Amino acid sequence: MSFYGGIALEIQHFTVGEDIKIETHLSGSPHNPMVVFIPGLGANASQFDEQLTYFGSQYYALSLSLRGHGAST
């Protein structure tokens, strides 16, 4: 878990198949409605850390890094 502006962000890595790892950043409660942020070409999940902390109070906010970006493989 890391902190952005004093708000906790959970960073997880999911393995798909044998060699694909997807990085996700999460904020908020999984009991809230979900909002998903997907970065454009050349960006990664950390681009939305400020939005995750803002929306995490009312939503389960998630951002992810596409393959080959951030910590995704």
N, CA, C and O atoms as a GROMACS GRO file, in nm:
protein
  292
    1MET      N    1   0.084  -0.117   0.000
    1MET     CA    2   0.000   0.000   0.000
    1MET      C    3   0.089   0.123   0.000
    1MET      O    4   0.189   0.128   0.071
    2SER      N    5   0.053   0.221  -0.080
    2SER     CA    6   0.126   0.347  -0.081
    2SER      C    7   0.029   0.461  -0.053
    2SER      O    8  -0.093   0.441  -0.049
    3PHE      N    9   0.083   0.579  -0.034
    3PHE     CA   10   0.000   0.694  -0.001
    3PHE      C   11   0.024   0.805  -0.101
    3PHE      O   12   0.137   0.832  -0.140
    4TYR      N   13  -0.084   0.868  -0.143
    4TYR     CA   14  -0.077   0.982  -0.232
    4TYR      C   15  -0.157   1.093  -0.167
    4TYR      O   16  -0.279   1.081  -0.153
    5GLY      N   17  -0.092   1.200  -0.128
    5GLY     CA   18  -0.162   1.310  -0.061
    5GLY      C   19  -0.225   1.267   0.070
    5GLY      O   20  -0.328   1.322   0.109
    6GLY      N   21  -0.166   1.169   0.139
    6GLY     CA   22  -0.219   1.122   0.266
    6GLY      C   23  -0.330   1.019   0.252
    6GLY      O   24  -0.380   0.969   0.353
    7ILE      N   25  -0.371   0.986   0.130
    7ILE     CA   26  -0.477   0.888   0.105
    7ILE      C   27  -0.413   0.757   0.059
    7ILE      O   28  -0.321   0.757  -0.023
    8ALA      N   29  -0.463   0.646   0.113
    8ALA     CA   30  -0.406   0.516   0.080
    8ALA      C   31  -0.447   0.471  -0.060
    8ALA      O   32  -0.564   0.478  -0.098
    9LEU      N   33  -0.348   0.425  -0.134
    9LEU     CA   34  -0.371   0.361  -0.264
    9LEU      C   35  -0.316   0.220  -0.255
    9LEU      O   36  -0.202   0.200  -0.212
   10GLU      N   37  -0.394   0.125  -0.295
   10GLU     CA   38  -0.348  -0.014  -0.296
   10GLU      C   39  -0.300  -0.046  -0.437
   10GLU      O   40  -0.374  -0.030  -0.533
   11ILE      N   41  -0.177  -0.091  -0.448
   11ILE     CA   42  -0.120  -0.128  -0.577
   11ILE      C   43  -0.110  -0.280  -0.581
   11ILE      O   44  -0.045  -0.342  -0.497
   12GLN      N   45  -0.176  -0.340  -0.681
   12GLN     CA   46  -0.177  -0.485  -0.694
   12GLN      C   47  -0.127  -0.524  -0.832
   12GLN      O   48  -0.132  -0.444  -0.926
   13HIS      N   49  -0.079  -0.646  -0.843
   13HIS     CA   50  -0.038  -0.702  -0.972
   13HIS      C   51  -0.110  -0.836  -0.990
   13HIS      O   52  -0.102  -0.924  -0.906
   14PHE      N   53  -0.181  -0.848  -1.102
   14PHE     CA   54  -0.254  -0.970  -1.133
   14PHE      C   55  -0.180  -1.043  -1.244
   14PHE      O   56  -0.139  -0.983  -1.343
   15THR      N   57  -0.165  -1.173  -1.228
   15THR     CA   58  -0.101  -1.255  -1.329
   15THR      C   59  -0.208  -1.321  -1.414
   15THR      O   60  -0.302  -1.382  -1.364
   16VAL      N   61  -0.192  -1.306  -1.546
   16VAL     CA   62  -0.284  -1.364  -1.643
   16VAL      C   63  -0.203  -1.463  -1.727
   16VAL      O   64  -0.104  -1.425  -1.789
   17GLY      N   65  -0.243  -1.587  -1.727
   17GLY     CA   66  -0.165  -1.687  -1.799
   17GLY      C   67  -0.034  -1.711  -1.727
   17GLY      O   68  -0.026  -1.701  -1.604
   18GLU      N   69   0.070  -1.743  -1.804
   18GLU     CA   70   0.198  -1.775  -1.743
   18GLU      C   71   0.291  -1.656  -1.727
   18GLU      O   72   0.373  -1.655  -1.635
   19ASP      N   73   0.279  -1.556  -1.814
   19ASP     CA   74   0.381  -1.451  -1.812
   19ASP      C   75   0.326  -1.310  -1.828
   19ASP      O   76   0.403  -1.217  -1.856
   20ILE      N   77   0.198  -1.290  -1.811
   20ILE     CA   78   0.139  -1.156  -1.824
   20ILE      C   79   0.103  -1.104  -1.685
   20ILE      O   80   0.029  -1.168  -1.610
   21LYS      N   81   0.158  -0.988  -1.652
   21LYS     CA   82   0.130  -0.926  -1.523
   21LYS      C   83   0.065  -0.789  -1.549
   21LYS      O   84   0.119  -0.709  -1.625
   22ILE      N   85  -0.049  -0.762  -1.485
   22ILE     CA   86  -0.121  -0.636  -1.501
   22ILE      C   87  -0.116  -0.559  -1.368
   22ILE      O   88  -0.157  -0.610  -1.264
   23GLU      N   89  -0.066  -0.436  -1.374
   23GLU     CA   90  -0.059  -0.349  -1.256
   23GLU      C   91  -0.190  -0.272  -1.240
   23GLU      O   92  -0.240  -0.214  -1.336
   24THR      N   93  -0.245  -0.271  -1.118
   24THR     CA   94  -0.365  -0.193  -1.089
   24THR      C   95  -0.341  -0.108  -0.965
   24THR      O   96  -0.267  -0.146  -0.875
   25HIS      N   97  -0.406   0.008  -0.962
   25HIS     CA   98  -0.407   0.095  -0.845
   25HIS      C   99  -0.553   0.107  -0.802
   25HIS      O  100  -0.641   0.130  -0.885
   26LEU      N  101  -0.579   0.090  -0.671
   26LEU     CA  102  -0.715   0.089  -0.619
   26LEU      C  103  -0.729   0.187  -0.503
   26LEU      O  104  -0.634   0.207  -0.426
   27SER      N  105  -0.846   0.246  -0.490
   27SER     CA  106  -0.877   0.333  -0.378
   27SER      C  107  -1.026   0.322  -0.349
   27SER      O  108  -1.107   0.310  -0.441
   28GLY      N  109  -1.062   0.326  -0.222
   28GLY     CA  110  -1.203   0.319  -0.184
   28GLY      C  111  -1.246   0.181  -0.140
   28GLY      O  112  -1.166   0.089  -0.128
   29SER      N  113  -1.376   0.171  -0.116
   29SER     CA  114  -1.433   0.046  -0.067
   29SER      C  115  -1.492  -0.036  -0.182
   29SER      O  116  -1.559   0.020  -0.268
   30PRO      N  117  -1.467  -0.167  -0.183
   30PRO     CA  118  -1.527  -0.251  -0.288
   30PRO      C  119  -1.679  -0.260  -0.277
   30PRO      O  120  -1.743  -0.317  -0.366
   31HIS      N  121  -1.738  -0.206  -0.171
   31HIS     CA  122  -1.883  -0.205  -0.156
   31HIS      C  123  -1.946  -0.086  -0.227
   31HIS      O  124  -2.068  -0.080  -0.239
   32ASN      N  125  -1.866   0.008  -0.273
   32ASN     CA  126  -1.915   0.126  -0.345
   32ASN      C  127  -1.921   0.096  -0.495
   32ASN      O  128  -1.859   0.000  -0.541
   33PRO      N  129  -1.996   0.177  -0.572
   33PRO     CA  130  -1.993   0.162  -0.718
   33PRO      C  131  -1.851   0.182  -0.770
   33PRO      O  132  -1.772   0.255  -0.710
   34MET      N  133  -1.819   0.115  -0.880
   34MET     CA  134  -1.682   0.120  -0.933
   34MET      C  135  -1.672   0.222  -1.046
   34MET      O  136  -1.763   0.238  -1.127
   35VAL      N  137  -1.558   0.291  -1.049
   35VAL     CA  138  -1.520   0.375  -1.162
   35VAL      C  139  -1.380   0.331  -1.204
   35VAL      O  140  -1.293   0.308  -1.120
   36VAL      N  141  -1.359   0.318  -1.337
   36VAL     CA  142  -1.234   0.266  -1.390
   36VAL      C  143  -1.168   0.373  -1.478
   36VAL      O  144  -1.232   0.434  -1.563
   37PHE      N  145  -1.038   0.394  -1.455
   37PHE     CA  146  -0.959   0.488  -1.534
   37PHE      C  147  -0.860   0.408  -1.618
   37PHE      O  148  -0.782   0.330  -1.564
   38ILE      N  149  -0.862   0.428  -1.750
   38ILE     CA  150  -0.773   0.356  -1.841
   38ILE      C  151  -0.687   0.459  -1.913
   38ILE      O  152  -0.740   0.545  -1.984
   39PRO      N  153  -0.556   0.452  -1.896
   39PRO     CA  154  -0.468   0.552  -1.957
   39PRO      C  155  -0.453   0.533  -2.107
   39PRO      O  156  -0.475   0.424  -2.160
   40GLY      N  157  -0.417   0.641  -2.174
   40GLY     CA  158  -0.390   0.636  -2.317
   40GLY      C  159  -0.251   0.584  -2.346
   40GLY      O  160  -0.178   0.546  -2.254
   41LEU      N  161  -0.216   0.581  -2.472
   41LEU     CA  162  -0.088   0.529  -2.517
   41LEU      C  163   0.028   0.602  -2.450
   41LEU      O  164   0.032   0.726  -2.449
   42GLY      N  165   0.122   0.527  -2.396
   42GLY     CA  166   0.241   0.583  -2.336
   42GLY      C  167   0.226   0.621  -2.190
   42GLY      O  168   0.324   0.663  -2.128
   43ALA      N  169   0.108   0.609  -2.133
   43ALA     CA  170   0.084   0.644  -1.993
   43ALA      C  171   0.065   0.516  -1.913
   43ALA      O  172   0.062   0.406  -1.969
   44ASN      N  173   0.050   0.530  -1.780
   44ASN     CA  174   0.029   0.413  -1.695
   44ASN      C  175  -0.066   0.448  -1.581
   44ASN      O  176  -0.114   0.561  -1.572
   45ALA      N  177  -0.092   0.351  -1.494
   45ALA     CA  178  -0.192   0.365  -1.387
   45ALA      C  179  -0.162   0.481  -1.294
   45ALA      O  180  -0.255   0.544  -1.243
   46SER      N  181  -0.036   0.512  -1.271
   46SER     CA  182  -0.003   0.618  -1.175
   46SER      C  183  -0.048   0.756  -1.224
   46SER      O  184  -0.054   0.850  -1.145
   47GLN      N  185  -0.078   0.769  -1.352
   47GLN     CA  186  -0.129   0.895  -1.407
   47GLN      C  187  -0.257   0.937  -1.334
   47GLN      O  188  -0.286   1.056  -1.326
   48PHE      N  189  -0.333   0.843  -1.281
   48PHE     CA  190  -0.462   0.872  -1.221
   48PHE      C  191  -0.462   0.868  -1.068
   48PHE      O  192  -0.568   0.868  -1.007
   49ASP      N  193  -0.345   0.865  -1.005
   49ASP     CA  194  -0.340   0.855  -0.858
   49ASP      C  195  -0.416   0.968  -0.790
   49ASP      O  196  -0.483   0.944  -0.689
   50GLU      N  197  -0.407   1.088  -0.840
   50GLU     CA  198  -0.480   1.201  -0.779
   50GLU      C  199  -0.631   1.182  -0.794
   50GLU      O  200  -0.706   1.210  -0.700
   51GLN      N  201  -0.677   1.136  -0.910
   51GLN     CA  202  -0.820   1.111  -0.929
   51GLN      C  203  -0.869   0.997  -0.840
   51GLN      O  204  -0.980   1.002  -0.788
   52LEU      N  205  -0.786   0.894  -0.822
   52LEU     CA  206  -0.825   0.782  -0.736
   52LEU      C  207  -0.847   0.828  -0.593
   52LEU      O  208  -0.943   0.786  -0.528
   53THR      N  209  -0.760   0.915  -0.543
   53THR     CA  210  -0.777   0.962  -0.406
   53THR      C  211  -0.902   1.049  -0.394
   53THR      O  212  -0.969   1.046  -0.290
   54TYR      N  213  -0.933   1.126  -0.496
   54TYR     CA  214  -1.053   1.212  -0.492
   54TYR      C  215  -1.180   1.127  -0.498
   54TYR      O  216  -1.270   1.144  -0.415
   55PHE      N  217  -1.189   1.037  -0.595
   55PHE     CA  218  -1.310   0.957  -0.614
   55PHE      C  219  -1.320   0.840  -0.517
   55PHE      O  220  -1.427   0.782  -0.501
   56GLY      N  221  -1.209   0.803  -0.452
   56GLY     CA  222  -1.209   0.690  -0.360
   56GLY      C  223  -1.300   0.706  -0.240
   56GLY      O  224  -1.333   0.607  -0.175
   57SER      N  225  -1.340   0.828  -0.208
   57SER     CA  226  -1.430   0.849  -0.093
   57SER      C  227  -1.574   0.807  -0.126
   57SER      O  228  -1.649   0.774  -0.034
   58GLN      N  229  -1.613   0.807  -0.253
   58GLN     CA  230  -1.750   0.772  -0.291
   58GLN      C  231  -1.759   0.650  -0.382
   58GLN      O  232  -1.866   0.592  -0.398
   59TYR      N  233  -1.647   0.612  -0.442
   59TYR     CA  234  -1.645   0.501  -0.537
   59TYR      C  235  -1.531   0.406  -0.505
   59TYR      O  236  -1.441   0.438  -0.428
   60TYR      N  237  -1.538   0.289  -0.564
   60TYR     CA  238  -1.424   0.198  -0.566
   60TYR      C  239  -1.351   0.233  -0.696
   60TYR      O  240  -1.393   0.191  -0.804
   61ALA      N  241  -1.244   0.308  -0.685
   61ALA     CA  242  -1.176   0.362  -0.801
   61ALA      C  243  -1.057   0.274  -0.839
   61ALA      O  244  -0.978   0.235  -0.753
   62LEU      N  245  -1.046   0.243  -0.967
   62LEU     CA  246  -0.942   0.155  -1.018
   62LEU      C  247  -0.877   0.217  -1.140
   62LEU      O  248  -0.947   0.270  -1.227
   63SER      N  249  -0.746   0.210  -1.148
   63SER     CA  250  -0.674   0.241  -1.271
   63SER      C  251  -0.581   0.125  -1.300
   63SER      O  252  -0.540   0.053  -1.208
   64LEU      N  253  -0.547   0.106  -1.426
   64LEU     CA  254  -0.460  -0.006  -1.461
   64LEU      C  255  -0.360   0.037  -1.566
   64LEU      O  256  -0.384   0.131  -1.642
   65SER      N  257  -0.250  -0.032  -1.569
   65SER     CA  258  -0.148  -0.010  -1.672
   65SER      C  259  -0.167  -0.117  -1.778
   65SER      O  260  -0.172  -0.236  -1.748
   66LEU      N  261  -0.177  -0.074  -1.903
   66LEU     CA  262  -0.189  -0.168  -2.014
   66LEU      C  263  -0.058  -0.244  -2.031
   66LEU      O  264   0.045  -0.204  -1.977
   67ARG      N  265  -0.062  -0.352  -2.105
   67ARG     CA  266   0.058  -0.434  -2.126
   67ARG      C  267   0.172  -0.350  -2.181
   67ARG      O  268   0.154  -0.271  -2.274
   68GLY      N  269   0.291  -0.368  -2.121
   68GLY     CA  270   0.409  -0.297  -2.166
   68GLY      C  271   0.423  -0.156  -2.108
   68GLY      O  272   0.517  -0.084  -2.144
   69HIS      N  273   0.333  -0.116  -2.020
   69HIS     CA  274   0.337   0.016  -1.959
   69HIS      C  275   0.341   0.002  -1.808
   69HIS      O  276   0.289  -0.096  -1.754
   70GLY      N  277   0.402   0.099  -1.739
   70GLY     CA  278   0.412   0.090  -1.594
   70GLY      C  279   0.479  -0.041  -1.554
   70GLY      O  280   0.581  -0.079  -1.610
   71ALA      N  281   0.419  -0.109  -1.456
   71ALA     CA  282   0.474  -0.237  -1.411
   71ALA      C  283   0.405  -0.356  -1.477
   71ALA      O  284   0.426  -0.470  -1.435
   72SER      N  285   0.323  -0.331  -1.579
   72SER     CA  286   0.260  -0.442  -1.651
   72SER      C  287   0.356  -0.499  -1.753
   72SER      O  288   0.441  -0.429  -1.807
   73THR      N  289   0.340  -0.629  -1.779
   73THR     CA  290   0.428  -0.696  -1.876
   73THR      C  291   0.348  -0.746  -1.994
   73THR      O  292   0.405  -0.805  -2.086
   0.00000   0.00000   0.00000
